[in-house]
C-alpha cells in the first residue's frame, strides 16, 4: 500500500473541521412499524453506519495511514471482533465508505434535479445549486475526501463506485442541451473547488463559491435556444410525407396542369 509522509498527510486534510460533521445514520423501519425482523435489520444498519462514520473520523483526524480496523473499532465503540462481523477486512471497510459516499452524492444530485426547473442546462444548474449551501458542501467535501483518499491509498480499484456516479453525470451533461464543453466546464470547476477545499490550496468561502456559481449560471443562461424550423423546410417535409393519394390529387390539379403546359 502506498505510504504517505506526515507532511503529505497533513496537506491532504489541511484546515478541515475536526468536529464530527457526518451524515446521519440511515435507520430502517422500527420493529413496531415493520415487525421484529425489520427491527433487527435496523440495528444492523445503524451499526454499519456507525462504523463508517468512525472510519471517516479516523481519516479526517489522523490521515489515511491512521485508518486501521482497530482504530475504526475504537472510534465506533466496538470490539475489533464486532467490527469484523460487518467488515471482515480493511478493503471491505474502505469499499463500503466509498459506496456510501457515492450513493449520498448521487441522491443529492437526484434531489437537486427534482428541484431544478426543466430546460437546457438542467443538470448543470442542479450541480451548481450545491454551491449555495457552504456548510453542507464543506461537510460533503470531508466525507468524500476521506472515502476517496482511503480508496486510492488502499487500492485504486476500490474507487469504482465514484466512477459509476461520474459516468451517469457525464451522460446527463452530454444530453443537457448546452453547447459542447459547457457541462464539462461546470463539473470540472466543481471538482477543482473540491480539491481547493480538501488540499487547502486556497481559501474557499461563501463569496468565492457565489462568484463561481454566478459566472456559470450566466454562461448557461446565455446559451442560444433552438430556433424553430424555417417555413420552407416544414413545407418540404410535409410534401415528402404526403400520402400517394394526396400526391396524385396534387398532380392532377389545375395548377399542376398549368405547370405541365408551361414545361
C-alpha positions in Angstrom: 0.0 0.0 0.0 1.4 3.5 -0.8 2.8 5.3 2.2 2.2 9.0 2.7 4.7 11.2 4.6 3.3 13.1 7.6 3.6 16.3 5.6 1.6 15.0 2.7 -1.0 13.5 5.1 -1.4 16.9 6.8 -1.8 18.7 3.5 -4.5 16.3 2.3 -6.6 17.3 5.3 -5.4 20.9 5.9 -7.8 23.2 7.6 -10.6 20.6 7.8 -13.0 20.8 10.7 -12.1 18.2 13.4 -15.7 18.1 14.7 -17.9 15.2 13.8 -19.8 16.5 10.8 -21.1 13.3 9.4 -24.2 12.3 7.5 -26.9 10.9 9.8 -27.2 7.2 10.1 -29.9 5.7 7.9 -32.4 4.0 10.1 -34.6 1.2 8.8 -38.3 0.9 10.0 -38.7 0.2 13.6 -39.9 -3.2 14.9 -43.2 -1.6 15.9 -43.9 -0.4 12.3 -42.4 -3.2 10.3 -42.2 -6.2 12.6 -39.5 -7.9 14.6 -37.2 -8.8 11.7 -37.2 -5.3 10.4 -36.2 -4.1 13.8 -33.2 -6.4 13.7 -32.2 -5.2 10.3 -32.5 -1.6 11.5 -30.0 -2.4 14.3 -27.5 -3.9 11.9 -27.8 -0.9 9.5 -27.2 1.5 12.4 -24.1 -0.3 13.5 -22.7 -0.3 9.9 -23.3 3.4 9.6 -21.6 4.0 13.0 -18.6 2.1 11.8 -18.4 4.0 8.6 -18.8 7.3 10.5 -16.0 6.2 12.8 -13.7 5.3 9.8 -14.3 8.7 8.3 -13.5 10.4 11.6 -10.2 8.5 11.9 -9.1 9.5 8.4 -10.0 13.2 8.9 -8.2 13.3 12.3 -5.2 11.0 11.7 -4.8 10.8 7.9 -5.1 7.9 5.6 -2.4 5.8 7.2 -4.1 6.1 10.5 -7.1 4.2 9.3 -6.9 0.7 10.7 -9.6 -1.8 11.7 -8.5 -1.3 15.4 -8.7 2.5 15.2 -12.2 2.4 13.4 -13.5 -0.1 16.0 -12.3 2.0 18.9 -13.8 5.2 17.4 -17.1 3.4 16.9 -17.1 2.0 20.5 -16.9 -1.6 19.3 -14.5 -4.5 19.7 -12.5 -5.5 16.7 -14.5 -8.7 16.5 -17.7 -6.7 16.4 -16.3 -4.6 13.5 -15.1 -7.7 11.7 -18.7 -9.1 11.8 -19.7 -6.3 9.5 -16.5 -5.6 7.6 -14.1 -8.6 7.6 -11.2 -6.7 6.0 -9.9 -3.1 5.5 -10.7 -3.5 1.8 -14.3 -4.1 2.6 -14.5 -1.2 5.0 -13.0 1.2 2.5 -15.2 -0.1 -0.2 -18.3 0.5 1.9 -17.1 4.0 2.7 -16.8 4.8 -1.0 -20.1 3.1 -1.8 -22.0 5.1 0.8 -20.3 8.3 -0.3 -21.2 7.6 -3.9 -24.8 6.9 -3.0 -25.1 10.0 -0.9 -23.7 12.1 -3.7 -26.0 10.5 -6.3 -29.0 11.0 -4.1 -28.0 14.7 -3.6 -27.8 15.2 -7.4 -31.2 13.5 -8.0 -32.7 15.6 -5.3 -31.3 18.8 -6.8 -32.6 17.7 -10.3 -36.1 17.4 -8.9 -35.9 20.9 -7.5 -34.5 22.4 -10.7 -36.8 23.6 -13.4 -36.7 21.8 -16.7 -34.9 23.3 -19.7 -31.5 23.5 -21.2 -28.7 23.0 -18.7 -30.9 21.4 -16.0 -28.2 19.0 -14.9 -25.6 21.8 -14.8 -27.9 24.1 -12.9 -28.7 21.3 -10.4 -25.0 20.7 -9.8 -24.3 24.4 -9.3 -27.1 24.6 -6.7 -24.9 22.7 -4.3 -22.7 25.7 -4.0 -25.4 27.8 -2.4 -25.0 25.9 1.0 -21.4 26.3 2.1 -21.7 24.3 5.3 -23.3 21.3 3.6 -20.8 21.5 0.7 -17.9 21.5 3.2 -19.3 18.5 5.1 -19.7 16.7 1.8 -16.0 17.5 1.0 -15.0 15.9 4.2 -16.9 12.7 3.7 -15.9 12.3 0.0 -12.3 13.1 0.7 -12.0 10.6 3.5 -13.5 7.9 1.3 -11.7 8.7 -1.9 -8.2 9.1 -0.5 -8.7 6.0 1.6 -9.6 4.1 -1.6 -6.6 5.5 -3.5 -4.2 4.6 -0.7 -5.7 1.1 -0.1 -6.4 0.0 -3.7 -7.4 2.4 -6.5 -9.8 -0.2 -7.8 -12.0 0.5 -4.7 -12.9 3.9 -6.1 -15.2 2.3 -8.8 -18.5 3.4 -7.1 -17.4 7.0 -7.6 -16.5 6.4 -11.2 -20.1 5.0 -11.8 -21.6 8.2 -10.4 -19.4 10.3 -12.7 -20.4 8.1 -15.6 -24.0 8.9 -15.0 -23.3 12.6 -14.5 -21.3 12.8 -17.8 -24.1 11.1 -19.7 -26.6 13.6 -18.2 -24.4 16.5 -19.1 -23.9 15.3 -22.6 -27.7 15.4 -23.1 -28.2 18.7 -21.2 -29.0 20.9 -24.2 -25.9 23.0 -23.8 -23.1 23.8 -26.2 -20.2 21.3 -26.2 -17.8 21.9 -23.3 -20.2 23.9 -21.0 -21.3 21.0 -18.9 -17.8 19.6 -18.7 -16.6 23.0 -17.5 -19.1 23.1 -14.8 -18.2 19.7 -13.3 -14.5 20.3 -13.8 -14.8 23.6 -11.9 -16.7 21.9 -9.0 -14.0 19.2 -8.8 -11.4 22.0 -8.7 -13.2 23.7 -5.9 -13.4 20.4 -4.0 -9.6 20.0 -4.4 -9.1 23.6 -3.3 -11.0 22.8 -0.1 -9.6 19.4 0.6 -5.9 20.2 -0.2 -6.1 23.7 1.3 -4.7 25.2 -1.9 -6.7 28.4 -1.4 -9.5 29.6 1.0 -12.9 28.6 -0.2 -15.6 30.7 1.4 -19.2 31.7 0.6 -18.1 34.7 -1.5 -15.8 32.5 -3.6 -18.5 29.9 -4.3 -21.0 32.6 -5.1 -18.7 34.2 -7.7 -18.1 30.9 -9.4 -21.7 29.9 -9.4 -22.9 33.2 -10.9 -20.4 33.0 -13.7 -21.6 29.6 -14.8 -25.3 30.5 -14.3 -24.7 33.5 -16.6 -23.0 31.2 -19.2 -25.9 28.7 -19.1 -28.5 31.5 -19.4 -26.7 32.9 -22.4 -26.9 29.7 -24.3 -28.8 30.1 -27.6 -32.2 28.5 -27.8 -33.1 26.0 -30.5 -34.5 28.0 -33.5 -37.8 26.9 -35.0 -37.6 25.2 -38.3 -38.0 27.5 -41.4 -41.4 27.5 -43.0 -40.0 26.3 -46.3 -38.4 23.3 -44.5 -41.7 22.4 -42.9 -43.5 22.6 -46.3 -40.9 20.4 -47.9 -41.2 17.9 -45.1 -45.0 17.9 -45.4 -44.8 17.2 -49.1 -42.3 14.5 -48.6 -44.5 12.8 -46.1 -47.8 13.2 -48.1 -49.8 10.1 -48.9 -49.7 8.7 -52.5 -53.3 9.7 -53.0 -52.6 13.3 -51.9 -49.6 13.5 -54.3 -51.8 12.1 -57.2 -54.5 14.7 -56.5 -52.0 17.5 -56.4 -50.5 16.3 -59.7 -54.0 16.4 -61.3 -54.9 19.9 -60.0 -55.3 22.8 -62.4 -52.1 24.3 -61.1 -50.2 21.1 -61.9 -51.6 21.0 -65.4 -50.7 24.6 -66.0 -47.1 23.9 -64.8 -47.1 20.9 -67.2 -48.3 23.1 -70.1 -45.6 25.6 -69.5 -43.0 22.9 -69.5 
